[in-house]
Amino acid sequence: MDDLRYPIGLFQAPEKIERHHLEVWLEELSAAPVRLRDAISGLTGSQLDTPYRPDGWTVRQVVHHIPDSHMNAYIRFKLALTEENPVIRPYDEKGWAELHDSKYGNVEVSMKLLVSLHQRFVNLSESLSESDLNRTFYHPANQTSQTLKETIGMYAWHGNHHIAHIAGLRKRNGW
């Protein structure tokens, strides 16, 4: 079950995040919308409504979840760049995935949003100085401060993680 839940493993930030890590992560963030589009290409409505694992979200919910999550990351970035270690507001991602737009909405809407969002997210991230990348926000759920450079890696992983969910489902079902 863990292989289905975490098909690429859990995110592990390197002990010291170097410029080359950021370059790879930003390339992954840039490529994520195209890779997600490829992952869902040709799926029928019933396939989009298939859970990627037992008791997991449907493909449709995953597609809507990615921009929901990455919008929150983008806002956290802006807060961290304009405030000193701001306390961010967690959100109920499971609850959001159960809302009508996530359960039944057209995936094309979220695909368009993801393309634009990642263009802005990557553009902003590429403009950051080392000092900016070391800025932090405080996450009250895990009671830690997180740097922006670590956040870039986490969201690159996050996109890859969910794309792997869809790719794994397609492979298992012969789609």
C-alpha positions as CSV (number, residue, x, y, z in Angstrom):
1,M,0.0,0.0,0.0
2,D,2.9,2.4,0.7
3,D,4.1,1.9,-2.8
4,L,0.7,3.0,-4.1
5,R,0.5,5.9,-1.6
6,Y,4.1,7.1,-2.1
7,P,5.2,5.7,-5.5
8,I,8.4,7.9,-5.6
9,G,9.0,7.8,-1.8
10,L,8.7,10.7,0.6
11,F,10.3,14.0,0.0
12,Q,13.9,14.2,1.4
13,A,15.6,17.5,1.2
14,P,19.3,17.3,0.8
15,E,21.3,18.3,3.9
16,K,22.6,21.3,2.1
17,I,20.5,22.7,-0.8
18,E,22.8,23.8,-3.6
19,R,22.0,25.8,-6.7
20,H,22.0,22.7,-8.9
21,H,19.2,21.2,-6.7
22,L,17.1,24.3,-7.3
23,E,17.8,24.2,-11.1
24,V,16.5,20.6,-11.2
25,W,13.5,21.4,-9.1
26,L,12.6,24.4,-11.1
27,E,12.8,22.4,-14.3
28,E,10.5,19.8,-12.7
29,L,8.1,22.5,-11.7
30,S,8.2,23.9,-15.2
31,A,7.6,20.5,-16.8
32,A,4.9,19.4,-14.3
33,P,1.9,20.8,-16.3
34,V,3.0,19.1,-19.5
35,R,3.7,15.9,-17.7
36,L,0.3,16.0,-15.9
37,R,-1.4,16.6,-19.3
38,D,0.4,13.6,-20.7
39,A,-0.6,11.5,-17.7
40,I,-4.3,12.2,-18.1
41,S,-4.4,12.3,-21.9
42,G,-7.1,10.2,-23.4
43,L,-8.7,9.2,-20.1
44,T,-12.4,8.8,-20.2
45,G,-14.8,10.3,-17.6
46,S,-15.0,7.0,-15.8
47,Q,-11.2,6.6,-15.8
48,L,-10.9,10.1,-14.4
49,D,-13.3,9.1,-11.6
50,T,-11.2,6.0,-10.7
51,P,-9.2,6.2,-7.4
52,Y,-5.5,5.8,-7.9
53,R,-5.4,3.4,-4.9
54,P,-7.9,1.9,-2.6
55,D,-9.4,4.6,-0.3
56,G,-7.5,7.2,-2.4
57,W,-8.6,10.2,-4.4
58,T,-9.8,9.8,-8.0
59,V,-7.6,11.0,-10.8
60,R,-10.0,13.9,-11.2
61,Q,-9.5,14.9,-7.5
62,V,-5.7,14.6,-7.9
63,V,-5.7,16.8,-11.0
64,H,-7.7,19.5,-9.1
65,H,-5.6,19.0,-5.9
66,I,-2.3,19.9,-7.5
67,P,-3.1,23.5,-8.4
68,D,-5.0,23.9,-5.1
69,S,-1.9,22.9,-3.2
70,H,0.5,24.8,-5.4
71,M,-1.6,28.0,-5.1
72,N,-1.2,27.7,-1.4
73,A,2.6,27.3,-1.8
74,Y,2.8,30.3,-4.1
75,I,0.9,32.5,-1.6
76,R,3.2,31.2,1.2
77,F,6.1,32.3,-0.9
78,K,4.8,35.8,-1.3
79,L,4.1,36.0,2.4
80,A,7.6,34.9,3.2
81,L,9.1,37.4,0.8
82,T,7.1,40.3,2.3
83,E,6.9,39.4,6.0
84,E,9.3,38.1,8.6
85,N,8.7,34.3,9.1
86,P,4.9,34.6,8.7
87,V,2.6,32.0,10.2
88,I,0.9,30.4,7.3
89,R,-2.7,29.1,7.4
90,P,-2.9,25.4,6.8
91,Y,-5.9,24.2,4.8
92,D,-8.0,21.0,4.9
93,E,-6.8,19.3,1.6
94,K,-9.0,16.3,2.2
95,G,-12.0,18.5,2.6
96,W,-11.1,20.6,-0.4
97,A,-10.8,17.3,-2.5
98,E,-14.4,16.5,-1.4
99,L,-15.9,19.8,-2.7
100,H,-18.0,19.7,-5.8
101,D,-15.4,21.4,-8.1
102,S,-12.8,18.8,-7.1
103,K,-15.1,15.8,-7.3
104,Y,-16.9,16.7,-10.5
105,G,-15.2,19.6,-12.2
106,N,-13.7,19.7,-15.6
107,V,-10.0,18.9,-15.3
108,E,-9.2,21.3,-18.1
109,V,-10.0,24.2,-15.8
110,S,-7.3,23.0,-13.3
111,M,-4.9,22.2,-16.1
112,K,-5.1,25.8,-17.4
113,L,-4.7,27.1,-13.9
114,L,-1.7,24.9,-13.3
115,V,0.1,26.1,-16.4
116,S,-0.3,29.8,-15.5
117,L,0.4,29.2,-11.8
118,H,3.6,27.3,-12.5
119,Q,4.8,30.0,-15.0
120,R,4.4,32.6,-12.2
121,F,5.8,30.3,-9.5
122,V,8.9,29.4,-11.5
123,N,9.4,33.0,-12.7
124,L,9.3,34.3,-9.1
125,S,11.5,31.5,-7.8
126,E,14.2,32.1,-10.5
127,S,14.4,35.7,-9.6
128,L,15.2,35.1,-5.9
129,S,18.6,35.8,-4.4
130,E,20.3,33.4,-1.9
131,S,19.0,35.6,0.9
132,D,15.4,35.4,-0.5
133,L,15.7,31.7,-0.8
134,N,16.6,31.4,2.8
135,R,13.5,33.3,3.9
136,T,11.1,31.3,5.9
137,F,7.5,30.8,6.8
138,Y,6.2,29.0,9.9
139,H,3.9,26.1,9.5
140,P,1.8,25.6,12.6
141,A,0.7,22.1,11.8
142,N,4.2,20.7,12.0
143,Q,5.5,23.6,14.2
144,T,8.5,24.3,12.0
145,S,9.8,27.1,9.9
146,Q,10.6,26.2,6.3
147,T,12.9,27.9,3.8
148,L,11.7,28.9,0.4
149,K,14.4,26.8,-1.2
150,E,13.2,23.7,0.6
151,T,9.7,24.6,-0.4
152,I,10.7,24.6,-4.1
153,G,12.0,21.1,-3.7
154,M,8.9,19.9,-1.8
155,Y,6.5,21.2,-4.5
156,A,8.6,19.8,-7.3
157,W,8.4,16.4,-5.5
158,H,4.6,17.0,-4.9
159,G,3.9,17.3,-8.6
160,N,6.0,14.3,-9.4
161,H,4.4,12.3,-6.6
162,H,0.9,12.8,-7.9
163,I,1.8,12.4,-11.6
164,A,3.3,9.0,-10.5
165,H,0.0,8.1,-8.9
166,I,-1.8,8.6,-12.2
167,A,0.9,6.9,-14.2
168,G,0.9,3.9,-11.8
169,L,-2.9,3.6,-12.1
170,R,-2.7,3.7,-15.9
171,K,0.0,1.0,-15.9
172,R,-1.8,-1.3,-13.5
173,N,-5.1,-1.0,-15.4
174,G,-3.5,-1.2,-18.9
175,W,-4.8,2.3,-19.9
